[in-house]
Amino acid sequence: MTDIILILSFLAIVVFGYFLLGRHDQFLKENRKAIAKEQKAAQKQTKPYIITEKRY
C-alpha cells in the first residue's frame, strides 16, 4: 500500500514538473523574441549613416 502511494506521489510530481517546465519554456521563448526585437531596434538606431560618392 505504501508503495502505491509513493509511486502515485512521484508520478504527480513528475507530471507537475513537466507542465511547469513547459510554461517556463514558453516564457523564455517570449523573452528571447522581445530581447531580439529590442536589439534589432537598437542596432537600427545606432548604425552610422555615411554619405559617400560612388566612383565608377
PLY file of the C-alpha trace (Angstrom):
ply
format ascii 1.0
element vertex 56
property float x
property float y
property float z
element edge 55
property int vertex1
property int vertex2
end_header
0.00 0.00 0.00
2.77 2.41 0.87
4.49 1.55 -2.41
1.41 2.59 -4.40
1.17 5.89 -2.54
4.86 6.54 -3.12
4.60 5.75 -6.83
1.49 7.92 -7.29
3.01 10.85 -5.45
6.18 10.55 -7.53
4.15 10.47 -10.75
2.18 13.52 -9.63
5.42 15.41 -9.02
6.80 14.39 -12.42
3.63 15.46 -14.26
3.52 18.77 -12.40
7.19 19.41 -13.22
6.62 18.58 -16.86
3.83 21.13 -17.23
5.72 23.69 -15.16
8.79 23.41 -17.39
6.59 23.67 -20.48
5.25 27.01 -19.27
8.80 28.06 -18.38
9.93 27.28 -21.94
7.13 29.45 -23.36
8.14 32.28 -21.04
11.77 32.04 -22.15
10.79 31.94 -25.83
8.72 35.11 -25.47
11.56 36.85 -23.64
14.08 35.85 -26.30
11.81 37.28 -29.00
11.37 40.53 -27.07
15.12 40.85 -26.46
15.92 40.17 -30.13
13.35 42.76 -31.19
14.85 45.36 -28.83
18.38 44.61 -30.00
17.33 44.89 -33.64
15.67 48.25 -32.98
18.75 49.45 -31.10
21.02 48.38 -33.96
18.97 50.37 -36.44
19.21 53.46 -34.28
22.94 53.27 -33.64
24.07 52.48 -37.19
26.10 55.35 -38.55
24.82 56.84 -41.76
27.74 57.67 -44.03
27.28 59.51 -47.29
29.83 58.52 -49.90
30.26 59.29 -53.55
30.00 56.46 -55.99
33.14 56.14 -58.07
32.98 54.11 -61.21
0 1
1 2
2 3
3 4
4 5
5 6
6 7
7 8
8 9
9 10
10 11
11 12
12 13
13 14
14 15
15 16
16 17
17 18
18 19
19 20
20 21
21 22
22 23
23 24
24 25
25 26
26 27
27 28
28 29
29 30
30 31
31 32
32 33
33 34
34 35
35 36
36 37
37 38
38 39
39 40
40 41
41 42
42 43
43 44
44 45
45 46
46 47
47 48
48 49
49 50
50 51
51 52
52 53
53 54
54 55
